[in-house]
Amino acid sequence: MPTADLALRDEYAAAVERLAGRTLDALRGAGGAVAPAFPGTGPVPRPVLAAARVLGPDVLAPQALGATGPDEQAVLLLAEAHRAFPPSAFPAPAPAAGAPADPDQERAAGAALVTAWRDWGTAVLLARALGPAADALLPGTTVGANGESTGGDADGGAPRPGHAPHPQPYAWQAWSVRMAQLSALALPGLDGPVHDAAREHSLALARGAVRSVLRCDQRVAARLIRWLAWLAADGRQLPLEVEPVLERIRAVSDGSARTALELAVAEHLLTGGVS
C-alpha cells in the first residue's frame, strides 16, 4: 500500500477514535459536545464526516440513552456525513437454494448487508430527530409535516434492507461475529428484524461473547455484551450474567475509545433499560 494511502487511513482511523472519545465523554456526563464543529458554520473536515459515518447510530447514543438532551450539533453532523457518504444500494437477495456458493460474493454480500442495516438505524434516529426537516436534510426518507413517516411505518420513513443478517444462527460463530458488526443497533428507539434475531438467539450471542473473551478479541466481546445488555434491558432472560463478563472485558480492554464506548452503552442499557 502506498505511503500516502497509509497516512490517509491512519488519519481517518484517528478521526474515528476522537469522535468515539467525544461521544463517550458525553455519555459519561463529562461535558462537551459530540460534534467537534457545528456543521452550519463552515465546512466540516472530511475525516470527521467519515468518522461520523463509521460510528453511525452511536453518534446519537448519548441522547438515545437519555444521558444528554437533544444534541442538534450531533444530529446535523450525522446528517451531513450521510450526505457526504450516501448509503449504498441495499444488497440483492441471497442466491436461491442450490446455487453454488462463492465465498468472495458471500463476504461482499454480508458486508453490504451490515452497512445497509447500520444505515437504516442511522436514518431512523436522524429522521426522528429532524422531524419534517428530514426530507431536505436526509436523502431516502419520507417524513411528513407532522414528523411521522408518510409510509405509516415506525421507522421514520427509513427504508429497511430486505432481510435480516445471515449466516443463520445455527452457525453461531459466524452469526455472532455478524451481530457484533451490528452492535450500533443495540440502542433504545431501534427495533426490527435484527433485534428479533437477537431476542430469539440469545444463547448464540452468549456463546459468541464467551468465545471472544477467550480469544482475547475484546472489541467483538464488548459488542456482543452490548447486545446481551440490550436484551436484559428488554426484559429477556439470559443464559449468562452480563455484569461479570462486562467487568472482565473492561479489565483487559484494548484501550480504544470505540471499545470503551461499546462498554459504556452496555452499562447504560443495564441501568436505564430500552424504553
Salt bridges, closest charged atoms under 4 A:
ASP58 OD1 - ARG226 NH2 2.68
ASP104 OD1 - ARG107 NH2 2.29
ASP119 OD1 - ARG53 NH1 2.63
ASP155 OD2 - ARG160 NE 2.54
ASP191 OD2 - ARG199 NH2 2.70
ASP196 OD1 - ARG199 NH1 2.81
GLU200 OE1 - HIS201 NE2 3.87
ASP234 OD2 - ARG199 NE 2.78
ASP234 OD2 - ARG236 NE 3.15
GLU247 OE2 - ARG250 NH1 2.64
ASP254 OD2 - ARG219 NH2 3.86
GLU262 OE2 - ARG223 NE 3.35
GLU262 OE1 - ARG226 NH1 3.03
GLU267 OE2 - ARG250 NH2 1.71
